[in-house]
Amino acid sequence: MKISAAVVEKIGDPFVIKDDIELAKLGVTDLQIKMVASGICHSDESIRKGDASLGYPVILGHEGSGIVEQVGAQVTDFAVGDHVILSFYSDGTCDNCLRGIPTQCRNYAKYNLSGVRADGTDHFTEGGHHISDMFNQSSFTTHTVVNQRNAVKVDKELDLRKLGPLGCGYVTGSGTVFNTLQPKPGQTIAVFGTGAVGLAAMMAGKIAGCTQVIAVDVVPERLNLAQNLGATHTINSKEEDAVEKIKELTNGYGVDFTVDTTGIETVMLQAISALAQGGTAALIAVTSQNIAFSSWNDLCTSDRKVVGVNMGDAIPQIDIPRLIEFYKQGMFPFDKTEKFYQFSEINQANQDSVSGKTIKPVLVIDTDYQN
């Protein structure tokens, strides 16, 4: 089947929409999806510019939403016409998957970041030549084929154009709080970076009952939005020392939890320094930068912890419906971070994401879709 897709030919190239991409055939446990929309994530940009690589040429995108067009012979939980959000793939059979930790699937890298399908075959080709995929999904396409384990069914009453980013950015930020940090009511949290992931973490902290939810950024407009979405305090770290201000707000103690979404060396170190005794910092950005600190002076003497978190330790089939329920109740208004772009505007949308002009660009791929 011929489809259209946004292709990055080599490191640093812009996206080019091509109309002659060959899509893989449907497997017995697969779904063929007509894409409605896809969020753009900073992970897409990291791969486009070469901070990480799946091999080139590559079709990126991993925050897709769409409608099931065909189902494989062994698919039982999905039907033609179902509305779905796409997320990462896990095999469901390894020891970590069976323990309920699919983000730690023993074959996670092979299935999501190898550039080919789980069985090693090509997902996409052009003129018989291999094109790498992403997350067994590649949502910057008009159609794709995914395993049923990539998909989460959603109510048809919801606007599919808004929902794709729940498959990565929003579930990563919120899951880091709900699943990994697990703050108790009355505890405190500071989030460094108020992009989509950071705002999701911040809203999750509010939902979890944190009495101080502190947003740190350098863009006033983002800090204003953070306050509107539930931050109890905002700090512009261009104008004041974030660590000193956090300690001032917490009677000199620091916060129980921090989440860094920036991946900037100095900011990651601030996220550790802002912790109270016994606090935990989650560093979750896709970044090429490294940090150096004293395990004894910075961690041990105050019993602090630093953790890395992949995809919010989420189980998409559980966590995404939970976020949608919070959204319906007005507790997780993620769509306030989004701006729609046409598929043909993908390079402008990506540029606006990189510059911070748009928090969460969403490409509307199917312009005929109506909610």
Residue frames as qw, qx, qy, qz and C-alpha x, y, z in Angstrom:
[[0.000, 0.889, 0.458, 0.000, 0.00, 0.00, 0.00],
 [0.407, 0.359, -0.011, 0.840, 1.35, 3.43, -0.98],
 [0.323, -0.824, -0.410, 0.219, 1.12, 6.16, 1.65],
 [0.230, 0.806, -0.133, 0.528, 2.39, 9.68, 2.29],
 [0.748, -0.536, -0.216, 0.326, 4.93, 10.25, 5.04],
 [0.006, 0.965, -0.244, 0.093, 7.36, 12.89, 6.31],
 [0.937, 0.044, -0.090, 0.334, 10.86, 11.53, 5.74],
 [0.226, -0.893, 0.354, 0.162, 14.20, 12.71, 7.16],
 [0.829, 0.495, -0.257, 0.037, 16.78, 11.59, 4.60],
 [0.705, 0.144, -0.428, 0.547, 19.92, 12.12, 6.70],
 [0.457, -0.511, -0.428, 0.589, 21.07, 13.73, 9.95],
 [0.140, -0.434, -0.078, 0.887, 19.96, 17.34, 10.22],
 [0.001, -0.217, -0.637, -0.740, 17.76, 17.31, 7.11],
 [0.456, 0.029, 0.196, -0.868, 14.29, 18.89, 7.18],
 [0.538, 0.256, 0.775, -0.208, 11.18, 16.76, 6.91],
 [0.252, 0.238, -0.548, -0.761, 10.13, 16.06, 3.32],
 [0.692, 0.201, 0.514, -0.466, 6.65, 14.70, 2.67],
 [0.098, 0.266, -0.826, -0.487, 6.78, 11.91, 0.11],
 [0.726, 0.142, 0.119, -0.662, 3.82, 10.23, -1.55],
 [0.769, 0.323, -0.508, -0.214, 5.41, 6.99, -2.70],
 [0.172, -0.438, 0.806, -0.359, 6.20, 5.23, 0.59],
 [0.671, -0.065, -0.684, -0.280, 5.32, 1.53, 0.71],
 [0.537, -0.460, 0.422, -0.567, 3.64, 0.40, 3.94],
 [0.008, -0.205, 0.976, -0.077, 4.23, -3.07, 5.37],
 [0.548, -0.246, -0.655, -0.457, 1.50, -5.68, 5.11],
 [0.617, -0.493, 0.197, -0.580, -0.79, -6.42, 8.02],
 [0.227, 0.213, -0.928, 0.205, 0.36, -9.17, 10.40],
 [0.456, -0.399, -0.779, -0.162, -2.02, -11.41, 12.34],
 [0.396, -0.614, -0.515, 0.448, -1.82, -9.27, 15.51],
 [0.255, -0.058, 0.111, 0.959, -1.58, -5.93, 13.69],
 [0.218, 0.791, 0.474, -0.320, -3.86, -2.97, 13.10],
 [0.375, 0.324, 0.327, 0.805, -3.81, -0.74, 10.05],
 [0.132, -0.701, -0.415, 0.565, -4.44, 2.82, 11.18],
 [0.288, 0.712, 0.286, 0.573, -5.58, 5.83, 9.21],
 [0.406, -0.215, -0.346, 0.818, -3.78, 8.63, 11.00],
 [0.038, -0.896, -0.426, -0.119, -5.83, 11.61, 12.12],
 [0.035, -0.944, 0.199, -0.260, -3.14, 13.60, 13.95],
 [0.839, -0.079, -0.305, 0.443, 0.21, 13.41, 15.64],
 [0.345, -0.924, 0.075, 0.145, 1.98, 15.45, 18.27],
 [0.603, 0.597, -0.357, 0.390, 5.57, 16.54, 17.72],
 [0.765, -0.628, -0.035, 0.138, 7.89, 15.61, 20.59],
 [0.064, -0.880, 0.461, 0.091, 11.42, 16.78, 21.40],
 [0.696, -0.219, 0.665, 0.161, 12.50, 13.16, 20.95],
 [0.700, 0.617, 0.335, 0.129, 11.61, 13.50, 17.27],
 [0.214, 0.953, -0.203, 0.076, 13.90, 16.52, 17.02],
 [0.502, -0.642, 0.573, 0.084, 16.70, 14.72, 18.89],
 [0.756, 0.096, 0.607, 0.225, 16.68, 11.98, 16.28],
 [0.531, 0.820, 0.193, 0.094, 16.26, 14.36, 13.35],
 [0.112, 0.935, -0.322, 0.100, 19.37, 16.32, 14.31],
 [0.725, 0.367, -0.552, 0.186, 21.35, 13.22, 15.28],
 [0.314, -0.572, 0.567, -0.503, 21.53, 13.31, 19.11],
 [0.632, -0.056, 0.757, -0.157, 20.10, 9.80, 18.85],
 [0.333, 0.378, -0.616, -0.605, 19.76, 7.66, 15.75],
 [0.798, 0.134, 0.508, -0.296, 17.45, 5.01, 14.37],
 [0.490, 0.047, 0.680, 0.544, 19.25, 4.97, 11.03],
 [0.302, 0.635, 0.004, -0.711, 18.46, 7.16, 8.03],
 [0.276, -0.349, -0.152, -0.882, 16.33, 7.76, 6.10],
 [0.099, -0.238, -0.854, 0.452, 13.75, 7.67, 8.87],
 [0.332, -0.554, -0.413, -0.642, 10.06, 8.38, 9.41],
 [0.113, 0.065, -0.657, 0.742, 9.55, 9.82, 12.89],
 [0.536, -0.301, -0.108, -0.781, 6.49, 10.50, 15.03],
 [0.376, -0.086, -0.898, 0.212, 5.33, 8.60, 18.09],
 [0.166, 0.258, 0.546, -0.779, 2.35, 10.55, 19.43],
 [0.209, -0.054, -0.648, -0.731, -0.23, 9.41, 16.92],
 [0.460, 0.270, 0.636, -0.558, -4.00, 9.11, 16.98],
 [0.284, 0.199, -0.633, -0.692, -6.17, 7.56, 14.33],
 [0.792, 0.089, 0.198, -0.571, -8.91, 5.19, 13.24],
 [0.492, -0.174, 0.844, 0.124, -8.58, 1.44, 12.73],
 [0.537, 0.431, -0.353, -0.633, -9.01, 0.51, 9.05],
 [0.817, 0.138, -0.537, -0.158, -8.09, -3.19, 9.16],
 [0.587, -0.570, 0.513, -0.260, -7.37, -5.78, 11.85],
 [0.222, 0.394, -0.886, -0.103, -5.22, -8.90, 11.72],
 [0.674, -0.143, -0.646, -0.328, -6.72, -12.37, 11.95],
 [0.586, -0.246, -0.682, 0.363, -5.76, -12.84, 15.61],
 [0.021, -0.193, 0.251, -0.948, -6.84, -9.42, 16.85],
 [0.274, -0.485, -0.830, 0.004, -9.69, -9.71, 19.35],
 [0.234, -0.609, -0.462, 0.600, -9.89, -6.40, 21.22],
 [0.060, 0.474, -0.157, -0.864, -10.08, -3.97, 18.31],
 [0.520, 0.529, 0.667, 0.073, -12.46, -3.59, 15.38],
 [0.301, 0.339, 0.383, 0.805, -12.60, -1.54, 12.21],
 [0.170, -0.768, -0.318, -0.529, -13.72, 1.98, 13.08],
 [0.642, -0.629, -0.284, 0.334, -12.23, 2.05, 16.58],
 [0.128, 0.919, -0.183, 0.325, -10.50, 5.27, 17.61],
 [0.884, -0.257, -0.159, 0.356, -7.04, 4.73, 19.07],
 [0.098, -0.928, 0.359, -0.003, -4.03, 6.46, 20.57],
 [0.886, 0.276, -0.297, 0.226, -0.65, 4.95, 19.72],
 [0.425, -0.825, 0.367, -0.063, 2.17, 4.48, 22.21],
 [0.043, 0.593, -0.801, -0.075, 5.31, 2.36, 22.57],
 [0.876, 0.065, -0.399, -0.264, 5.47, -1.39, 21.97],
 [0.301, -0.487, 0.778, -0.261, 6.35, -4.06, 24.52],
 [0.375, 0.122, -0.873, -0.287, 6.24, -7.81, 24.00],
 [0.714, -0.330, 0.043, -0.616, 4.11, -8.61, 27.08],
 [0.956, -0.038, -0.288, -0.043, 5.98, -11.87, 27.62],
 [0.490, 0.390, -0.551, 0.551, 9.32, -11.00, 29.28],
 [0.469, -0.364, -0.669, 0.447, 9.71, -11.01, 33.06],
 [0.080, -0.178, -0.212, 0.958, 9.45, -7.22, 33.37],
 [0.386, -0.157, -0.422, -0.805, 6.33, -7.04, 31.21],
 [0.588, -0.345, -0.722, -0.120, 4.76, -9.81, 33.27],
 [0.369, -0.337, -0.537, 0.680, 5.57, -7.82, 36.41],
 [0.065, 0.885, 0.459, -0.045, 3.60, -4.93, 34.94],
 [0.233, -0.759, 0.193, 0.577, 6.58, -2.76, 33.91],
 [0.755, 0.525, 0.342, 0.193, 6.38, -2.64, 30.09],
 [0.187, 0.959, -0.212, 0.034, 8.68, 0.40, 29.93],
 [0.307, -0.640, 0.703, 0.039, 11.39, -1.97, 31.14],
 [0.942, 0.285, 0.096, -0.146, 10.58, -4.63, 28.56],
 [0.686, -0.392, 0.463, 0.401, 13.76, -6.63, 28.00],
 [0.521, 0.259, 0.564, 0.585, 13.39, -5.99, 24.28],
 [0.094, 0.860, 0.299, -0.403, 12.27, -2.35, 24.51],
 [0.072, -0.662, 0.401, 0.629, 15.15, -0.99, 22.41],
 [0.248, -0.002, 0.866, 0.434, 14.79, -3.71, 19.80],
 [0.196, 0.602, 0.772, 0.050, 11.07, -3.12, 19.38],
 [0.042, 0.920, 0.319, -0.223, 10.98, 0.68, 19.55],
 [0.079, -0.909, 0.259, 0.317, 14.38, 2.06, 18.62],
 [0.626, -0.182, 0.642, 0.403, 15.91, -0.34, 16.10],
 [0.214, 0.458, -0.364, -0.782, 14.27, 1.20, 13.03],
 [0.365, 0.019, -0.824, -0.432, 12.53, -2.04, 12.04],
 [0.744, -0.344, -0.187, -0.542, 9.44, -3.98, 13.12],
 [0.658, -0.506, 0.489, -0.268, 9.50, -6.40, 16.03],
 [0.943, 0.090, 0.315, 0.055, 10.13, -9.33, 13.67],
 [0.507, -0.409, 0.430, 0.625, 13.05, -7.52, 12.03],
 [0.439, 0.487, 0.591, 0.469, 11.26, -6.69, 8.77],
 [0.122, 0.090, 0.102, 0.983, 10.87, -3.26, 7.21],
 [0.160, 0.594, 0.593, -0.519, 7.95, -1.14, 8.28],
 [0.388, 0.853, 0.081, -0.341, 8.41, 1.27, 5.37],
 [0.618, -0.071, 0.491, 0.610, 10.29, 1.19, 2.08],
 [0.355, 0.804, -0.016, -0.477, 10.77, 3.50, -0.88],
 [0.593, 0.635, -0.447, -0.213, 11.62, 1.93, -4.21],
 [0.928, 0.012, -0.363, 0.083, 12.53, -1.23, -2.36],
 [0.411, 0.378, -0.495, 0.666, 14.95, 0.57, -0.04],
 [0.484, -0.474, -0.651, 0.343, 14.66, 0.48, 3.76],
 [0.102, -0.636, 0.075, -0.761, 13.32, 3.44, 5.74],
 [0.251, -0.035, -0.792, 0.556, 13.64, 3.33, 9.53],
 [0.415, -0.664, -0.474, -0.403, 10.57, 3.52, 11.73],
 [0.008, 0.357, -0.529, 0.770, 10.09, 4.84, 15.27],
 [0.415, -0.083, 0.616, -0.665, 8.34, 3.14, 18.19],
 [0.182, 0.211, 0.945, 0.169, 6.92, 0.51, 15.83],
 [0.184, 0.727, 0.539, -0.383, 4.57, 3.33, 14.85],
 [0.274, -0.031, 0.362, 0.890, 5.94, 6.31, 12.87],
 [0.163, 0.690, 0.641, -0.294, 2.97, 8.62, 13.15],
 [0.104, 0.620, -0.193, -0.753, 4.15, 11.27, 10.68],
 [0.074, 0.017, 0.883, 0.463, 2.26, 9.29, 8.05],
 [0.544, -0.053, -0.198, -0.814, -1.17, 9.16, 6.47],
 [0.932, -0.159, -0.169, -0.279, -1.43, 5.46, 7.37],
 [0.031, 0.560, -0.802, 0.205, 0.58, 3.06, 9.47],
 [0.844, -0.154, -0.491, -0.152, 0.56, -0.53, 10.68],
 [0.162, -0.563, 0.620, -0.521, 1.12, -1.25, 14.37],
 [0.347, -0.113, -0.919, 0.148, 0.88, -4.20, 16.69],
 [0.451, -0.674, -0.471, -0.348, -2.27, -4.22, 18.79],
 [0.638, -0.494, -0.349, 0.477, -0.06, -3.71, 21.86],
 [0.304, 0.105, 0.052, 0.945, 0.83, -0.25, 20.50],
 [0.214, -0.436, -0.393, -0.781, -2.78, 0.89, 20.62],
 [0.015, 0.264, 0.702, -0.661, -5.17, 2.20, 23.27],
 [0.037, -0.562, -0.697, -0.443, -8.86, 2.42, 22.40],
 [0.023, -0.182, -0.331, 0.926, -10.61, 5.70, 23.27],
 [0.316, 0.619, 0.616, -0.370, -14.17, 7.03, 23.22],
 [0.388, 0.421, 0.528, 0.627, -15.32, 8.21, 19.81],
 [0.084, -0.928, -0.360, -0.035, -16.88, 11.28, 21.41],
 [0.457, -0.703, 0.141, 0.527, -13.40, 12.70, 22.11],
 [0.448, 0.864, -0.165, -0.160, -11.55, 14.86, 19.58],
 [0.941, 0.010, 0.111, 0.321, -8.85, 12.57, 18.16],
 [0.461, 0.740, -0.109, 0.477, -6.84, 15.56, 16.97],
 [0.278, -0.817, 0.306, -0.403, -6.05, 16.45, 20.58],
 [0.887, -0.403, 0.149, -0.170, -5.28, 13.00, 21.96],
 [0.845, 0.387, -0.299, 0.217, -2.09, 11.76, 20.28],
 [0.192, 0.639, -0.525, 0.528, 0.37, 13.42, 22.71],
 [0.752, -0.461, 0.273, -0.384, -1.14, 11.37, 25.53],
 [0.982, 0.132, -0.121, 0.055, 0.85, 8.47, 24.05],
 [0.715, 0.207, -0.278, 0.607, 4.22, 9.98, 24.98],
 [0.170, 0.456, -0.242, 0.840, 4.72, 13.51, 26.32],
 [0.516, -0.503, 0.075, -0.690, 1.77, 13.71, 28.66],
 [0.937, -0.273, -0.197, -0.096, 1.99, 10.13, 29.92],
 [0.687, 0.233, -0.385, 0.570, 5.74, 10.54, 30.47],
 [0.006, 0.459, -0.305, 0.835, 5.43, 13.65, 32.63],
 [0.678, -0.410, 0.061, -0.607, 2.38, 12.55, 34.59],
 [0.945, -0.076, -0.318, -0.001, 3.58, 8.95, 34.91],
 [0.472, 0.362, -0.505, 0.625, 6.88, 10.10, 36.39],
 [0.275, -0.371, 0.383, -0.800, 4.86, 11.60, 39.22],
 [0.824, -0.185, 0.006, -0.535, 2.04, 9.07, 39.58],
 [0.970, 0.069, -0.232, -0.028, 4.04, 5.89, 39.02],
 [0.687, 0.297, -0.406, 0.525, 7.64, 6.64, 39.99],
 [0.087, 0.377, -0.412, 0.825, 7.76, 9.43, 42.55],
 [0.485, -0.494, -0.712, -0.119, 4.32, 8.74, 44.04],
 [0.032, 0.282, -0.374, 0.883, 4.07, 11.85, 46.25],
 [0.214, -0.502, -0.803, 0.238, 1.73, 11.74, 49.21],
 [0.093, -0.861, -0.337, -0.368, -0.81, 14.50, 49.91],
 [0.451, -0.885, 0.007, 0.112, 0.95, 17.38, 51.60],
 [0.705, -0.240, 0.290, 0.601, 4.35, 16.81, 50.04],
 [0.148, 0.860, -0.095, -0.479, 6.06, 19.26, 47.70],
 [0.750, 0.228, 0.467, 0.409, 7.35, 19.17, 44.13],
 [0.084, 0.771, -0.204, -0.598, 9.23, 21.47, 41.75],
 [0.776, 0.407, 0.436, 0.207, 9.24, 20.97, 37.99],
 [0.211, -0.604, 0.349, 0.685, 12.09, 22.41, 35.92],
 [0.026, 0.084, -0.704, -0.705, 10.92, 23.19, 32.39],
 [0.453, 0.380, 0.555, -0.585, 7.27, 23.84, 31.59],
 [0.312, 0.196, -0.678, -0.636, 6.94, 22.27, 28.19],
 [0.754, -0.142, -0.381, -0.516, 4.39, 19.54, 27.60],
 [0.702, -0.061, -0.671, 0.230, 6.20, 16.96, 29.73],
 [0.209, 0.074, -0.520, 0.825, 6.85, 19.40, 32.55],
 [0.449, -0.165, 0.041, -0.877, 3.30, 20.73, 32.62],
 [0.788, -0.149, -0.522, -0.291, 1.98, 17.16, 32.67],
 [0.560, -0.042, -0.660, 0.499, 4.22, 16.41, 35.67],
 [0.042, -0.127, 0.322, -0.937, 3.09, 19.61, 37.34],
 [0.633, -0.193, -0.190, -0.725, -0.62, 18.83, 36.86],
 [0.770, -0.119, -0.626, 0.006, -0.02, 15.31, 38.16],
 [0.331, 0.051, -0.593, 0.733, 1.61, 16.75, 41.28],
 [0.354, -0.153, 0.127, -0.914, -1.47, 18.88, 41.83],
 [0.774, -0.141, -0.414, -0.458, -3.79, 15.90, 41.35],
 [0.682, -0.016, -0.675, 0.282, -1.68, 13.82, 43.74],
 [0.520, -0.789, -0.326, -0.015, -2.22, 16.38, 46.48],
 [0.582, 0.018, -0.170, 0.795, 1.10, 18.22, 46.64],
 [0.152, -0.865, -0.382, 0.287, 0.53, 21.42, 48.58],
 [0.030, -0.800, 0.284, 0.528, 3.38, 23.22, 46.85],
 [0.763, 0.376, 0.437, 0.294, 3.73, 22.73, 43.10],
 [0.150, -0.794, 0.199, 0.554, 6.54, 24.97, 41.87],
 [0.753, 0.564, 0.264, 0.212, 7.13, 25.60, 38.16],
 [0.366, -0.663, 0.300, 0.580, 10.56, 26.80, 37.00],
 [0.650, 0.525, 0.407, 0.368, 11.21, 28.20, 33.52],
 [0.320, -0.302, 0.115, 0.891, 12.67, 31.22, 31.71],
 [0.038, -0.304, -0.567, -0.765, 9.68, 32.00, 29.48],
 [0.236, 0.044, 0.424, -0.873, 7.08, 34.24, 31.18],
 [0.648, 0.044, -0.293, -0.702, 4.22, 33.02, 28.97],
 [0.636, -0.005, -0.771, -0.019, 4.88, 29.42, 29.94],
 [0.178, -0.043, -0.711, 0.679, 5.01, 30.33, 33.61],
 [0.433, 0.030, 0.118, -0.893, 1.67, 32.13, 33.28],
 [0.735, 0.012, -0.512, -0.444, 0.17, 29.00, 31.73],
 [0.469, 0.029, -0.818, 0.331, 1.70, 26.87, 34.49],
 [0.120, 0.028, 0.527, -0.841, -0.02, 29.05, 37.06],
 [0.619, 0.064, -0.139, -0.770, -3.31, 28.72, 35.20],
 [0.756, 0.062, -0.619, -0.206, -2.87, 24.93, 35.18],
 [0.813, -0.508, -0.272, -0.089, -2.34, 24.68, 38.91],
 [0.593, 0.205, -0.408, 0.663, 1.17, 25.74, 39.92],
 [0.436, -0.800, -0.362, 0.200, 1.15, 27.25, 43.39],
 [0.254, -0.817, 0.216, 0.470, 4.36, 29.19, 42.66],
 [0.771, 0.576, 0.089, 0.255, 6.35, 30.07, 39.56],
 [0.481, -0.681, 0.255, 0.490, 10.03, 30.97, 39.31],
 [0.620, 0.776, -0.088, 0.077, 11.70, 32.69, 36.38],
 [0.833, -0.362, 0.113, 0.403, 15.23, 31.33, 36.74],
 [0.503, 0.532, 0.092, 0.675, 16.57, 34.09, 34.48],
 [0.139, -0.776, -0.003, -0.615, 15.59, 36.61, 37.11],
 [0.521, -0.640, 0.415, -0.383, 16.26, 34.80, 40.40],
 [0.104, 0.365, -0.922, 0.074, 18.16, 31.82, 41.75],
 [0.720, -0.180, -0.468, -0.480, 15.76, 28.89, 41.48],
 [0.634, -0.117, -0.704, 0.299, 17.33, 26.82, 44.27],
 [0.119, 0.005, -0.459, 0.880, 17.40, 29.72, 46.73],
 [0.467, -0.125, -0.097, -0.870, 13.80, 30.63, 45.89],
 [0.731, -0.174, -0.614, -0.243, 12.60, 27.04, 46.29],
 [0.500, -0.128, -0.670, 0.533, 14.25, 26.85, 49.72],
 [0.108, -0.067, 0.233, -0.964, 12.73, 30.19, 50.67],
 [0.617, -0.150, -0.305, -0.710, 9.28, 28.85, 49.74],
 [0.833, -0.179, -0.517, -0.084, 9.83, 25.67, 51.78],
 [0.593, -0.791, 0.104, -0.115, 11.15, 27.14, 55.05],
 [0.078, -0.773, 0.628, 0.044, 14.70, 26.46, 54.01],
 [0.751, -0.159, 0.636, -0.074, 14.22, 22.73, 53.54],
 [0.116, 0.269, -0.770, -0.567, 13.81, 22.26, 49.81],
 [0.759, 0.080, -0.110, -0.636, 11.14, 20.17, 48.08],
 [0.770, -0.164, 0.600, -0.144, 10.41, 16.48, 48.42],
 [0.723, 0.279, 0.566, 0.281, 10.53, 15.88, 44.67],
 [0.153, 0.676, -0.263, -0.671, 11.90, 17.53, 41.56],
 [0.760, 0.391, 0.493, 0.162, 11.43, 16.69, 37.90],
 [0.082, -0.606, 0.369, 0.700, 13.84, 18.00, 35.29],
 [0.709, 0.527, 0.469, -0.002, 12.57, 18.05, 31.73],
 [0.223, 0.919, -0.200, -0.255, 15.21, 20.40, 30.28],
 [0.936, 0.149, 0.067, 0.311, 18.25, 18.10, 30.02],
 [0.269, 0.837, -0.233, 0.416, 20.47, 21.17, 30.59],
 [0.644, 0.076, -0.587, 0.484, 23.49, 20.44, 32.78],
 [0.043, 0.223, -0.410, 0.883, 23.14, 23.41, 35.13],
 [0.617, -0.253, -0.059, -0.743, 19.40, 22.90, 35.50],
 [0.840, -0.116, -0.527, -0.059, 19.71, 19.18, 36.26],
 [0.463, 0.076, -0.583, 0.663, 22.16, 20.05, 39.03],
 [0.265, -0.248, 0.198, -0.910, 19.69, 22.63, 40.36],
 [0.770, -0.229, -0.348, -0.484, 17.02, 19.95, 40.46],
 [0.743, -0.111, -0.584, 0.307, 19.25, 17.94, 42.80],
 [0.261, 0.135, -0.410, 0.864, 20.32, 20.91, 44.92],
 [0.403, -0.311, -0.042, -0.860, 16.69, 21.98, 45.45],
 [0.703, -0.258, -0.645, -0.155, 15.81, 18.71, 47.21],
 [0.549, -0.652, 0.292, -0.434, 15.05, 18.43, 50.88],
 [0.208, -0.364, 0.894, -0.157, 16.51, 15.65, 53.01],
 [0.483, 0.169, 0.846, -0.151, 15.19, 12.35, 51.70],
 [0.518, 0.631, 0.051, -0.575, 14.09, 13.97, 48.42],
 [0.666, 0.124, 0.659, 0.327, 14.13, 12.43, 44.96],
 [0.227, 0.629, -0.268, -0.694, 15.03, 14.06, 41.65],
 [0.741, 0.342, 0.570, 0.097, 13.72, 12.53, 38.42],
 [0.007, -0.587, 0.432, 0.684, 15.81, 13.46, 35.38],
 [0.652, 0.345, 0.670, -0.086, 13.77, 12.54, 32.33],
 [0.394, 0.791, -0.142, -0.446, 14.88, 14.66, 29.35],
 [0.871, 0.309, 0.209, 0.319, 16.31, 13.21, 26.16],
 [0.034, -0.971, 0.221, 0.084, 19.68, 14.96, 26.22],
 [0.811, 0.377, -0.277, 0.352, 23.29, 14.64, 25.16],
 [0.025, -0.738, 0.399, -0.544, 24.46, 16.61, 28.21],
 [0.722, -0.165, -0.616, 0.267, 26.02, 15.01, 31.29],
 [0.359, -0.837, 0.120, -0.394, 26.26, 16.04, 34.92],
 [0.602, 0.150, -0.634, 0.461, 28.89, 15.50, 37.61],
 [0.475, -0.701, 0.096, -0.524, 28.16, 15.61, 41.32],
 [0.036, 0.391, -0.828, 0.400, 29.46, 14.24, 44.62],
 [0.615, -0.281, -0.699, -0.232, 27.65, 11.06, 45.61],
 [0.457, -0.294, -0.640, 0.543, 28.55, 11.72, 49.23],
 [0.073, -0.207, -0.239, 0.946, 28.03, 15.47, 49.58],
 [0.355, 0.022, -0.292, -0.888, 25.11, 15.86, 47.18],
 [0.689, -0.164, -0.563, -0.426, 23.26, 12.61, 47.85],
 [0.625, -0.154, -0.728, 0.235, 24.35, 10.49, 50.80],
 [0.183, -0.013, -0.514, 0.838, 24.61, 13.15, 53.50],
 [0.417, 0.078, 0.158, -0.892, 21.01, 14.22, 52.82],
 [0.431, 0.171, 0.880, -0.103, 19.72, 10.79, 51.80],
 [0.488, 0.564, -0.073, -0.662, 18.74, 12.14, 48.40],
 [0.655, 0.132, 0.717, 0.200, 18.05, 10.03, 45.33],
 [0.287, 0.528, -0.361, -0.713, 18.37, 10.63, 41.59],
 [0.624, 0.200, 0.756, -0.008, 16.35, 8.46, 39.22],
 [0.162, 0.218, -0.564, -0.780, 15.92, 8.17, 35.50],
 [0.547, 0.332, 0.643, -0.421, 12.45, 7.36, 34.20],
 [0.036, -0.045, 0.745, 0.665, 11.48, 5.99, 30.80],
 [0.318, -0.322, -0.625, -0.637, 8.02, 6.89, 29.48],
 [0.463, -0.420, 0.201, -0.754, 6.77, 7.63, 32.98],
 [0.110, -0.101, 0.961, -0.233, 6.96, 3.93, 33.98],
 [0.588, 0.171, 0.106, -0.784, 3.56, 3.83, 32.29],
 [0.331, 0.222, 0.907, 0.136, 1.28, 1.04, 31.20],
 [0.119, 0.009, -0.323, -0.939, -0.38, 2.89, 28.31],
 [0.383, -0.355, -0.743, -0.418, -3.58, 0.83, 28.42],
 [0.431, -0.605, -0.591, 0.315, -4.04, 1.87, 32.07],
 [0.315, -0.410, -0.137, 0.845, -2.39, 5.28, 32.31],
 [0.003, 0.112, 0.419, 0.901, -3.84, 6.88, 29.17],
 [0.343, -0.578, -0.650, -0.355, -7.49, 6.13, 30.08],
 [0.452, -0.590, -0.446, 0.498, -6.74, 7.50, 33.57],
 [0.216, -0.218, 0.091, 0.947, -5.46, 10.75, 32.07],
 [0.153, -0.334, -0.584, -0.724, -8.53, 10.98, 29.84],
 [0.417, -0.649, -0.636, 0.014, -10.76, 10.61, 32.88],
 [0.371, -0.500, -0.212, 0.753, -8.84, 13.39, 34.65],
 [0.092, 0.032, 0.383, 0.919, -9.25, 15.46, 31.47],
 [0.253, -0.524, -0.682, -0.444, -13.00, 14.90, 31.40],
 [0.462, -0.701, -0.489, 0.238, -13.21, 16.09, 35.00],
 [0.105, 0.952, -0.004, 0.287, -11.24, 19.26, 34.24],
 [0.677, -0.687, 0.205, 0.167, -8.23, 18.15, 36.28],
 [0.598, -0.251, 0.526, 0.550, -5.80, 17.56, 33.41],
 [0.484, 0.812, 0.202, -0.257, -6.50, 20.16, 30.67],
 [0.624, -0.237, 0.477, 0.572, -3.59, 19.11, 28.48],
 [0.475, 0.607, 0.500, 0.395, -5.19, 20.55, 25.35],
 [0.071, -0.984, -0.073, 0.145, -4.42, 24.07, 26.61],
 [0.452, -0.590, 0.467, 0.479, -0.80, 23.40, 25.64],
 [0.594, 0.201, 0.682, 0.377, -1.60, 22.40, 22.05],
 [0.299, 0.646, -0.130, -0.690, -1.65, 24.22, 18.73],
 [0.796, 0.343, 0.497, 0.034, -2.80, 22.62, 15.46],
 [0.033, 0.594, -0.516, -0.616, -0.73, 22.69, 12.26],
 [0.852, 0.417, -0.092, -0.303, -1.38, 21.20, 8.83],
 [0.922, -0.107, 0.268, 0.258, 0.73, 18.16, 7.94],
 [0.627, 0.619, 0.076, 0.467, 2.42, 20.23, 5.23],
 [0.086, -0.892, 0.199, -0.396, 3.56, 22.67, 7.94],
 [0.912, -0.316, -0.196, 0.172, 5.61, 20.03, 9.76],
 [0.627, 0.204, -0.198, 0.725, 8.92, 21.90, 9.53],
 [0.120, -0.583, 0.067, -0.801, 7.39, 25.12, 10.86],
 [0.772, -0.537, -0.149, -0.304, 5.66, 23.18, 13.64],
 [0.876, -0.137, -0.233, 0.400, 8.93, 21.51, 14.60],
 [0.368, 0.391, -0.158, 0.829, 10.76, 24.83, 14.55],
 [0.389, -0.622, -0.014, -0.679, 8.09, 26.36, 16.80],
 [0.887, -0.414, -0.205, -0.008, 8.52, 23.45, 19.19],
 [0.750, 0.073, -0.215, 0.622, 12.31, 23.85, 19.31],
 [0.150, 0.465, -0.095, 0.867, 12.10, 27.62, 19.86],
 [0.108, -0.294, -0.728, 0.610, 9.45, 27.25, 22.55],
 [0.274, -0.025, -0.182, -0.944, 6.94, 29.33, 20.62],
 [0.777, -0.165, -0.289, -0.534, 4.51, 26.39, 20.76],
 [0.497, -0.440, 0.681, -0.309, 4.46, 24.02, 23.71],
 [0.535, 0.046, 0.842, 0.039, 2.87, 21.08, 21.91],
 [0.381, 0.363, -0.428, -0.735, 2.48, 21.29, 18.14],
 [0.617, 0.178, 0.750, -0.156, -0.07, 18.83, 16.75],
 [0.092, 0.215, -0.657, -0.717, -0.08, 17.93, 13.06],
 [0.683, 0.333, 0.412, -0.502, -3.58, 17.47, 11.66],
 [0.218, -0.220, 0.832, 0.460, -3.00, 14.77, 9.05],
 [0.094, 0.448, 0.845, 0.276, -6.59, 13.94, 8.11],
 [0.075, 0.050, 0.054, -0.994, -8.21, 17.28, 7.31],
 [0.485, -0.251, -0.559, -0.624, -11.56, 15.54, 6.62],
 [0.374, -0.257, -0.819, 0.350, -11.83, 14.27, 10.20],
 [0.324, -0.525, -0.051, -0.786, -14.74, 15.70, 12.15],
 [0.059, 0.035, -0.829, 0.555, -15.37, 15.25, 15.85]]
